[in-house]
Amino acid sequence: VVGALLTALVVRVMWNVIPAMNASGTGEWDMTGGSDPWYMKRAIDYILAQNSHFVIDMDRAYPVGSINPRPPLFSWSLALGGSALDPFLAGDVHDAARWSIAAMPAIYGALTVLPIAATCKRFFGTGAGAIGAWLMALMPGHVSHSTFALADHDAFVILFMSLGFYFWLCAADSIGSDKLLEKSSWNPVQMITGIRESFKKHPAAMAQALLAGVSFATVALGWKGFVYGLAIVYAAYFLQTALNLIRRRDSMPVTSAIVVMMLTTFILPLPFLSLIHI
């Protein structure tokens, strides 16, 4: 896995670093991936200059202005990376941020090897973990969206989405389907009782559900399309509960886990999501 991780980083960097530092015609920094990375650079420049998030962009829907459509976490991670590098590089913080803006997507892309390898190893064995790691390291579709100088949120999203799936699968696997409550009814209070009992009887699984929620919330703070990941989880949950109904198994444990995961996912980014819709 370590070899796959290092290979993933090299593949994403070595063919792009020199062209990214020597744009055709200007010899300055360049970025790939169309207009999205350049707008991300605009948001990061604002963060570094004002020490606050770029909320209202007066150049969008000019002259009225409009909200910056990019959620904050990805752009802030690149801005903070530039601030961290600034003491080690002679020059302006904006120059240091260029290295962060170019390099961090490649690092995020390479790190995706780890949750994919962990998922394959957990459910299919060590050999599958190694195969999954190398497939992710060299997959053309993923490499092309996580190269050096492609300052878009794709690599960030895939990394934390993969972490979310890993933690959720671990939670669903370890929580089981043993009967949780002696008596059950349609009373909504039973759901609260079930969640409380799940934390008592399956603390590790519920902790993993919380971590899955934090991972998906991280995606939500970097990409508005985070609900696609939750839709996949919910579809799997629906199928599992249908099978439990047929097999006369208790669905309360997995229901408690998914409620906790969903609440965590929506509560953590709620302040920002509320702000942009005011």
C-alpha positions as CSV (number, residue, x, y, z in Angstrom):
1,V,0.0,0.0,0.0
2,V,2.9,2.4,0.8
3,G,4.3,1.7,-2.7
4,A,1.0,2.4,-4.3
5,L,0.6,5.6,-2.3
6,L,4.1,6.9,-3.4
7,T,3.5,5.8,-7.0
8,A,0.1,7.6,-7.0
9,L,1.8,10.8,-5.9
10,V,4.6,10.5,-8.4
11,V,2.2,9.8,-11.3
12,R,0.1,12.8,-10.4
13,V,3.1,15.2,-10.1
14,M,6.1,14.3,-12.3
15,W,4.6,15.1,-15.7
16,N,2.8,18.2,-14.6
17,V,5.0,20.1,-12.2
18,I,7.4,21.7,-14.8
19,P,4.6,22.8,-17.3
20,A,2.6,24.2,-14.4
21,M,5.5,26.4,-13.3
22,N,6.2,27.6,-16.9
23,A,3.0,28.7,-18.6
24,S,3.3,29.1,-22.4
25,G,3.9,32.7,-23.3
26,T,4.3,34.1,-19.8
27,G,6.6,31.7,-18.0
28,E,4.4,32.1,-14.9
29,W,2.3,29.6,-13.0
30,D,-0.4,27.8,-14.9
31,M,-3.3,25.6,-14.0
32,T,-5.2,22.9,-15.8
33,G,-8.8,21.9,-15.8
34,G,-10.5,24.8,-17.4
35,S,-12.1,27.8,-15.6
36,D,-13.0,26.2,-12.3
37,P,-9.4,26.1,-10.9
38,W,-9.0,29.8,-11.8
39,Y,-12.1,30.8,-10.0
40,M,-10.9,28.7,-7.0
41,K,-7.7,30.7,-7.2
42,R,-9.7,33.9,-7.0
43,A,-11.5,32.7,-3.9
44,I,-8.2,31.7,-2.3
45,D,-6.6,35.1,-3.1
46,Y,-9.6,36.8,-1.3
47,I,-9.2,34.5,1.7
48,L,-5.5,35.3,2.0
49,A,-6.1,39.1,1.6
50,Q,-9.1,39.5,3.9
51,N,-8.7,36.5,6.3
52,S,-12.4,35.7,5.7
53,H,-14.4,33.5,3.4
54,F,-15.3,34.9,-0.1
55,V,-19.1,35.1,0.3
56,I,-20.3,37.8,-2.1
57,D,-18.6,38.1,-5.5
58,M,-19.5,41.5,-7.1
59,D,-18.2,40.3,-10.4
60,R,-20.9,37.5,-10.6
61,A,-24.2,38.7,-12.0
62,Y,-22.6,42.1,-12.4
63,P,-23.4,44.8,-11.3
64,V,-25.7,43.3,-8.7
65,G,-23.3,40.6,-7.4
66,S,-24.0,37.1,-6.3
67,I,-22.9,34.5,-3.8
68,N,-19.6,32.6,-4.4
69,P,-21.0,29.1,-5.3
70,R,-18.0,27.3,-3.9
71,P,-18.4,25.8,-0.4
72,P,-15.5,26.9,1.8
73,L,-13.6,23.9,3.0
74,F,-11.6,23.0,-0.1
75,S,-10.5,26.6,-0.9
76,W,-9.7,27.2,2.8
77,S,-7.5,24.1,2.9
78,L,-5.5,25.4,0.0
79,A,-5.3,28.9,1.5
80,L,-4.1,27.5,4.8
81,G,-1.6,25.4,3.0
82,G,-0.2,28.5,1.4
83,S,0.0,30.2,4.8
84,A,1.8,27.2,6.3
85,L,4.4,27.2,3.4
86,D,4.9,31.0,3.5
87,P,7.6,31.0,6.3
88,F,9.7,28.5,4.3
89,L,9.5,30.4,1.0
90,A,10.9,33.8,0.3
91,G,8.3,36.0,-1.1
92,D,4.6,36.9,-0.8
93,V,2.0,34.6,0.8
94,H,0.2,34.5,-2.5
95,D,3.4,33.1,-4.1
96,A,3.5,30.4,-1.4
97,A,-0.1,29.7,-2.0
98,R,0.7,28.8,-5.6
99,W,2.5,25.7,-4.4
100,S,-0.4,24.7,-2.1
101,I,-3.0,25.3,-4.9
102,A,-1.0,23.2,-7.3
103,A,0.2,20.4,-5.0
104,M,-2.7,19.7,-2.6
105,P,-5.1,18.2,-5.2
106,A,-2.4,15.7,-6.2
107,I,-1.9,14.9,-2.5
108,Y,-5.6,14.5,-1.9
109,G,-5.7,12.2,-5.0
110,A,-2.8,10.1,-3.8
111,L,-4.3,9.7,-0.3
112,T,-7.5,8.2,-1.7
113,V,-5.4,5.0,-2.1
114,L,-5.7,4.5,1.7
115,P,-9.5,4.3,2.3
116,I,-9.9,2.2,-0.9
117,A,-7.2,-0.2,0.3
118,A,-8.7,-0.3,3.8
119,T,-12.2,-1.0,2.4
120,C,-11.0,-3.9,0.2
121,K,-8.8,-5.3,2.9
122,R,-11.6,-5.2,5.5
123,F,-14.2,-7.0,3.4
124,F,-12.2,-9.1,0.9
125,G,-8.7,-9.7,2.4
126,T,-5.2,-8.4,2.3
127,G,-4.7,-9.3,-1.4
128,A,-7.8,-7.4,-2.4
129,G,-6.5,-4.4,-0.4
130,A,-3.3,-4.4,-2.4
131,I,-5.1,-4.7,-5.7
132,G,-7.5,-1.9,-4.8
133,A,-4.6,0.3,-3.8
134,W,-2.8,-0.1,-7.1
135,L,-6.0,0.2,-9.1
136,M,-6.8,3.5,-7.5
137,A,-3.2,4.7,-7.8
138,L,-3.2,4.2,-11.5
139,M,-6.8,4.5,-12.5
140,P,-6.8,7.0,-15.5
141,G,-10.2,8.5,-14.6
142,H,-8.9,9.4,-11.1
143,V,-5.4,10.4,-12.1
144,S,-6.8,12.8,-14.7
145,H,-8.8,14.6,-12.0
146,S,-6.1,14.8,-9.3
147,T,-3.0,16.0,-11.1
148,F,-0.6,18.7,-10.0
149,A,-2.0,22.1,-10.9
150,L,-5.6,20.9,-11.3
151,A,-7.0,23.1,-8.4
152,D,-10.5,21.8,-8.4
153,H,-12.4,19.9,-5.7
154,D,-12.6,16.5,-7.4
155,A,-9.7,14.9,-5.6
156,F,-10.8,16.4,-2.2
157,V,-14.4,15.1,-2.7
158,I,-13.3,11.6,-3.7
159,L,-11.0,11.2,-0.8
160,F,-13.6,12.1,1.9
161,M,-16.4,10.3,0.0
162,S,-14.3,7.2,0.1
163,L,-13.6,7.7,3.8
164,G,-17.4,8.1,4.4
165,F,-18.2,4.9,2.5
166,Y,-15.4,3.0,4.5
167,F,-16.7,4.1,7.9
168,W,-20.3,3.5,7.0
169,L,-19.6,0.0,5.7
170,C,-17.6,-0.8,8.9
171,A,-20.5,0.5,11.0
172,A,-23.2,-1.5,9.1
173,D,-21.0,-4.6,9.2
174,S,-20.2,-4.5,12.9
175,I,-23.6,-3.4,14.2
176,G,-25.4,-6.5,13.0
177,S,-29.1,-7.3,13.0
178,D,-29.7,-8.8,16.5
179,K,-32.9,-7.8,18.2
180,L,-32.2,-4.5,20.0
181,L,-35.4,-3.7,21.8
182,E,-37.7,-6.1,23.6
183,K,-40.8,-4.2,22.5
184,S,-41.2,-1.9,19.5
185,S,-44.0,0.3,18.1
186,W,-44.6,3.1,15.7
187,N,-44.0,5.7,18.5
188,P,-41.2,8.0,17.4
189,V,-39.8,7.8,20.9
190,Q,-38.8,4.3,20.1
191,M,-36.3,5.6,17.6
192,I,-34.6,7.6,20.3
193,T,-34.6,4.6,22.6
194,G,-33.1,2.5,19.8
195,I,-30.3,5.0,19.2
196,R,-29.5,5.1,23.0
197,E,-29.4,1.3,23.1
198,S,-27.2,1.1,20.0
199,F,-24.7,3.4,21.7
200,K,-24.7,1.1,24.7
201,K,-24.5,-2.2,23.0
202,H,-22.5,-1.3,19.8
203,P,-20.3,1.8,20.7
204,A,-17.7,1.0,18.1
205,A,-20.2,0.7,15.3
206,M,-22.0,4.0,16.3
207,A,-18.6,5.7,16.5
208,Q,-17.9,4.5,13.0
209,A,-21.3,5.9,11.9
210,L,-20.4,9.3,13.4
211,L,-17.1,9.2,11.5
212,A,-19.0,8.4,8.3
213,G,-21.2,11.5,9.0
214,V,-18.1,13.7,9.6
215,S,-16.6,12.4,6.4
216,F,-19.7,13.2,4.3
217,A,-20.1,16.5,6.1
218,T,-16.6,17.3,5.0
219,V,-17.6,16.6,1.4
220,A,-20.7,18.8,1.9
221,L,-18.4,21.7,2.9
222,G,-16.4,21.2,-0.3
223,W,-19.0,20.2,-2.9
224,K,-22.7,20.9,-3.2
225,G,-23.3,17.5,-4.8
226,F,-22.5,15.6,-1.6
227,V,-26.0,14.2,-1.6
228,Y,-25.1,11.8,-4.3
229,G,-22.9,9.8,-1.8
230,L,-25.8,9.8,0.7
231,A,-28.2,8.6,-2.0
232,I,-26.0,5.6,-2.6
233,V,-25.8,4.8,1.2
234,Y,-29.6,5.2,1.5
235,A,-30.3,2.9,-1.5
236,A,-28.1,0.2,0.2
237,Y,-29.9,0.8,3.5
238,F,-33.3,0.5,1.8
239,L,-32.3,-2.8,0.3
240,Q,-30.9,-4.1,3.6
241,T,-34.1,-3.2,5.5
242,A,-36.2,-4.9,2.8
243,L,-34.1,-8.1,3.2
244,N,-34.3,-7.9,7.0
245,L,-38.1,-7.7,6.7
246,I,-38.2,-10.8,4.5
247,R,-35.7,-12.7,6.7
248,R,-37.4,-11.4,9.9
249,R,-34.3,-9.6,11.2
250,D,-34.3,-6.5,13.3
251,S,-33.5,-3.3,11.4
252,M,-33.3,-1.1,14.4
253,P,-29.5,-1.3,14.8
254,V,-28.7,-0.3,11.2
255,T,-31.5,2.3,11.3
256,S,-30.0,3.9,14.5
257,A,-26.6,4.0,12.8
258,I,-27.9,5.7,9.6
259,V,-30.0,8.2,11.5
260,V,-26.9,9.3,13.5
261,M,-24.8,9.4,10.3
262,M,-27.3,11.5,8.4
263,L,-27.9,13.9,11.3
264,T,-24.1,14.4,11.6
265,T,-23.8,15.0,7.9
266,F,-26.5,17.7,7.8
267,I,-25.9,19.4,11.1
268,L,-22.2,20.1,10.7
269,P,-22.4,22.1,7.4
270,L,-25.8,23.6,8.4
271,P,-24.3,27.1,9.4
272,F,-22.7,27.5,6.0
273,L,-25.7,26.1,4.0
274,S,-27.9,28.5,6.0
275,L,-25.7,31.4,5.2
276,I,-25.6,31.0,1.5
277,H,-29.4,30.7,1.3
278,I,-30.2,33.8,3.4
